[in-house]
Every structure is written in C-alpha cells, then in structure tokens.
Amino acid sequence: MTLLALAALSCLVVRRPEQDGAEIATSRGASEKSKPTIASALTVVPYALSGTGSQILSLGERMTTFDFQNGNGKVPAHKHPNGGGWIADSASVSDSVFVDKNAWVYGDAWVRGNAVVSGNAQVYGDAKVYGDAKVYGDALVSGDARVSGKARVYGNAEVSGKAWVYGDARVFETARVGGKALVSGNVLVFETAWVDGNARVYGDARVFGNALVSGNAEVFETARVFGKAWVYGYALVSGDARVCGDARVCGNAGVSGNARVCGKARVFENARVYGNALVSGNARVCGNARVYGNAEVSGNVLVYGYALVSGDARVCGKARISKRHDALSGTGSQILSLGE
C-alpha cells in the first residue's frame, strides 16, 4: 500500500456515540450537541494496514472539556480517578490525592501527597495544596497560596495571594488569609477575621470576630485578637495577651504577658503594655511609654513620651502622663484620676 493511501486511512475520523446522550456528529461537519459539562468525545478509528505483515494502529483518546466558571469557558479537563472531581488538564494532581465529585482543581494549581479537596472546594491559579492538608466545604485556595502539613481550610474561608497556611493551622467559617501572610502552628483564624500583608500568626494564637492582622505584625504564643480589633504595622502581640473591641495596636508597639487592650484604646509607636495591665476606653499609650504590672489606664487618658505606669496604679479621666518623672506606681488599691 502506498504511503499516500496509508496516510488517508489513518486520518479517517468518526464520532463515537456516548452513553450520556451526546448527539453524534459525522466527519462531514454536522454540528455537535453535548451536555453542559462535556463538549465531545473523539475517537480515531484504528485500521489494520497490511503490506509487510506488520500492523499499524492509530488510536485516539477521549477528550472532554469543562467550564470552571472563571471566564475562560470550557477547557480540556478530566475527572480525577480518586473521588471524581473535575481537574483541568493544565493542573497537576497526583493520583494519591482525593478530589471529591463536586470539587474543582484548575488553572495551574498543584495538589500532591495525601491532600484532600472535597465538598464544593476549589483550588486554582498557581495554588499548591500538599502533605496531609485538607480543603473542604466551600473553601477557596487561589493565587500563589500554599496549604500544607496538616492544615485545614474549610467553610467559606479563602486563602489567596502568596499566603501560606501550614502546620496544624485552621482557617474556617468566612475568614480570609491573603497577601504574603503566614499562618502556622495550632493557630485558628475564623469567623470573619482577616490576616493579610506580611503578617505572621503562629503558635497557639487565635484571630477571630472581625479582627484584622496585617502589615508586618505578629501574633503568637496564646495571644488572642478578636472583636473589631486591628493589629498592624510592626506590632507584636504575644503571651496570653488580648486585643479586642475596637482597639488598635500598631507601629512598633507591643502587648504581651496577660495584658489587655480593649474598648477603643490605642497602643502605638514604641509603646509597651505588659504584665497584667489593662488599657481600655479611649485611652492612648504611645511614644516610648510603658504600662505594666497590674496598672489600669482608661477613659480618655494619654500616656506618652517615656512615661511609666505600673504596680496597681489606676489612671482615668482626661489625664496626661509623660516623661519619666511622671511615672506612677500605685500601691494597694490606689486610684489616680488626673485632669488635663
């Protein structure tokens, strides 16, 4: 048989009838009609070719497409052998991974190890999920984000940007982790909390409510940031400290030990609040001021400069405390109510 005849026979193409009811289209150009999730299945029919006693087969492969509803329309895709979820051909997913039937992995996403993507979860963009990590519920992992170790992202949570969630961390409900944030250890980020920028949350810390941790801030050990509190800049919140309400801790400020900053209090610049101290109300602690021990600062007090408020001191009203010689060290149940 001539080479021309061989080429002609090997290029004969027909459509194979599918059990899903897709309309058969002939090689003469009849229009296709398919289910919403599958564009077509194409088979190249093999023909036995003789001439020298050897047989040449040209075998086609089943080709399916799927619309991941990201604006790109239908793209080549397949169902994962372990779970049946849709995987874009452009994504890289190991057979060891479990991808549930309603879960999607697309774009250039990468899923490896014993990872699980289940429920209605989606992993896309250049995101990576690996190790024993699990993404489930209606969670989204996108961008260049990573979820690894034994981390869990679930509910309606989102991990995006270049964020990394790892260790035994949990991000759930409608929480968000984005930017270049790192969330690790046994951390919980939940409710509508947001960790963003270059922030780091680690150890056994908790960020929840409508709280925001951003910039280059760090929250660690067993610290809690919740309510509508914000921690940002280069601030550090550590130990068993609590920042809550509408409080703000920013700049290079630090809150540690068993200290509490709540209400609409502000701690900023290079200020420090530690020990069992409480800063509440509309109080401001800034400059290089220190509030520590069992001291309490409340009302509209301003503590600034190099002021020190310590011991069992109580400062309230509209007091203004500054400079080292204005240091207040309460003993017993002393209460200081200072005017402007």
N, C-alpha and C positions, 0 to 999 in steps of 0.2 A: 504494500500500500504506500502511496506517495506521501511525502511529508505534508503536502497541502491537504490531502484527504484526512490524514491523521489530525491535523490542527482543526479541521472543520468538525470532525466528530467529537473531539474533546471539548469543543466550545458549545455544544448543544445544551441548552438550559431550559428546564421546566420548573414550575412551581409545584410543591408538594402540598396536597390537601392537609390541613391541620385539624385536630380534634376540637380546637377552640372555635371553629366555625368561620375562620377567615376565608374570604372569597378567593377562589382560585384565579390566578392571572396567568395567561399564556405568554410565550415568548414573543407574540405579535403585538404586545404593548397594551393589553387590557388593563384598566385601572384596578388598583388594589383597594381592598376594604378590610380593615383589621379591628381588633379590639382596642380600647383606649390605651392599653399598656404595651401592646405588641404590634410593631409595624408590619412585619412579614417574616416568613421563614423561607430561605432559599436553599435549594438543593441542586447541585450539579450532578446529573445522572451519569454513572460510570458506564463506559462501553468497553467491551473486550475487544482489543485490537490485536490481530494476528499478522504474521508476516515472517517472523523469525522464530516463532514458537514461544516468545515471551509475551506477557500480558501487561498492559499499561493501564492504570486506573487513575482517573481524575475525580477526587472525592470532595464535595463541598461541605461546608459546616453550617449548622443552624445559626442564623444571625437574628438577634432580637434587639429592640430598642425600647427605651422607657423615658418618660418625661418626669424629671425630678422637680418640676415646677420652680426652677430657678431662672427662668427666662431664656434658657438655651434650647427649649423644645425637646424633641426626642433625640436621645443619643444612644450609641451602642451600649448595651447593658446585659446583664445576666443575673440569674438568681443564685444566691450562694448555696453551695451544697449542704452546709450545716445550718439549717434554720429557714432557708428560702427567702431571705431578704434580698432586695434589689441592690446590685452592685454595678456601678458604671464601669465599663471596660477600662477607663482611664485610671480608676482607683486600684490600689494594691491591697488585697485582703487575703490573709492566709486561710487555708482550709481548717486550721485548728481553732479559728475564731468562730463564735456563734453570732450569727446575724438573723434576728427574728424576722418573721414573714412580713411585718409591717415597717421594719426599719430600713433606712437607706444609707448607703455609703457611696459618695460620688465626688466628682471633681478629681483632684489628685490626692485624695485622702489615703491614709496608710493605716491599716489595722493589723496587729500582729499578736503573737503569743496566745494566751488564753483569754484574751479580751472578749467582752460580751457587749453587743449593741442590740438592744431589744425594745419592745414596746413600739412606740412611734418615733424613737430617737433617730437623729440624723447626724452623720459625721461627714464633713465636706470641706471644700477648699483644699488646703495643704495640711489639714489637721492630722495628728497622729494619736492613736489610741493603742496602748500595748501593755505588756505584762499581764496582770490579773485585773486590770481596770474594767469598770462597767459603766456604760452609758445607757440609760433606760428612761422609761416614761415618755415624756415629750421633750426631753433634753436635746440641746444642740451643741455640737462642738465644731468650730469653724476656724477660718483663717489659718494661721500657723500654730494654733494652740496644740498643747500636748496634755494628755491624760494618761497617767501610767501608775505603776506599782499596784496597790490595791485601792486606788482612789475610786470614788463613786460620784457620778454626776447624774442627777435624776430629777423627776418632777418636771417643771418648766424651766429649769436652770439653763444658763448659757455660759460656755467658756469660749472665748474668741481672742482675736488679735494674736499675740505671741505669748499668751498666758500659759502657765504650766501648773497643773494640779497633780500632785503625786503623793506618795506615801499612803497613809490611810485617810487622807482628807475626804471630806464630803461637801459637795455643793448641791443644794437642793431647794425645793419649792421654786420661787422665781428669782433666786439670787443670780448675780452676774459676776463673772471674773474675766477681765479683759486687759488690754494694754500688754505690758510685759510683766504682769503681776505673777508672783509665786505663792502658791498655797500648798502647804505640805504638813507632814506630821499627822496629828489627830485632829486637825482643825475642822470646825464646822462653819460653813457660810450658808445662811439660809434666810427664809422669809424673803424680803425684797432687798437685802443687803447687796452692796456693790464693792468689789475690790478691783482697783484699776491702776493705771500708770505703772510705776516700778515698785509698787508696794509689795511687802512681804508679810505674810501671815503664817505663823508656824507654831510648833509645839502643840499645846492643847488649847489654843486660843479659840474664841468664838466671836463671830461678827454676824449680827442679825438685826431684825427690825428693818428700818430704812437707813441703816448706818452706811457710811462711806469711808473706805480706807483707800487713799490714793497718794499720788506723788511718789516720794521715796520713803514713806512712812513704814514703820514696822510694828506689828502687834504680835506678841509672842508669850511664851510660858502659858499661864492660865488666864491671861487678861481677857476682858470682855468689852466689846464696843457694840452698843445697841441703841434702840430708840431712833432718834434722828441725828445722832452724833456724827461728827466728821473728825477724822484723824488724817492729816495730810502734811505736805512739806517733808521735812526730815524728822518728824516727831516719832518718839518711841513710847509705846505703851506696853508695860511688861509686869511680871509678877502676877499678883491677883488683883490688879487694878481694874477699875470700872470707869468707862467713859460713856455717859448715857444722856437721855433727854435731848436737848438741842445744843449740847456742849460742843466746843471746838478745841482741838489740841493741834497746834501747827507750828511752823517754823522749826526750830531745833529743840522744842520743848520735850520734856519727859515726864511721864506719870508712871509710878511704879509702886512696889510693895502692895499694901492694901488700900491705897489712896482711892478716893472717889472724886470724879469731876462730873457734875450733873447740872440740871436746870439749863440756863443759858450762859453758863460760865465759859470763860475763855482762858486758855493757858497757851502762851505763845512766846516767840523769840527764844531766849535761852533759859526760860523758867523751868523749875523743877517742883513737882508735887509728889511727895512720897511718904512712907510710913503709913500711919492710919489717918492721914489728913483728909479733910473734906473741903472742896471748893464748890460752891453752889450759888443759886440765884443768878444775879447778873455780874458776879464778881469777875475781876480781871487780874491775872497773875502774869507778869511779863518781865522784860529785861532779863536780869540775872537773879531775880528773886527766888526765894526758896520757902515753900510751905511744907512742914513735915511734923513728925510726932503725931500727937492727937489734935493738932490745931484745926480750927474751922474758920473758913473765910466765906462770908455770904453777903446777901444784899447787893449793894452797888459798890462794894469795896474795890479799890485799886491797890494792888501790891506790885511795886515795880522797883527799878534800879537794882540795888544789892540788898534789898530788904530781906529779913529772915523772920518768919512767923512759925513758932514751934511750940513744943510742950503741949499744954492743954489750953492754949490761948484761943479766945473766940473774938473774931473781928467781924463787925457787921455795920449796918447803916451805910454812910457815904464816906467811910474812912479812906485816907490816902496814906499809904505806908511806903517809905522809900529810904534808901541809904542804910548802911549797916547800923548806925547809932539809933535807928528807929526800930531795931529788932524787938520783937515782942515775944516773951517767953512766959506763958501762963503757968501757974501752979495751982493745983487743985481744980476748982470749977470757975476760975476767973473768967469774967466776960468783959471784953473791951468793946465799947460802942463809941466810935470816934466820928466826929463831924469832919467836914471837908477842911 
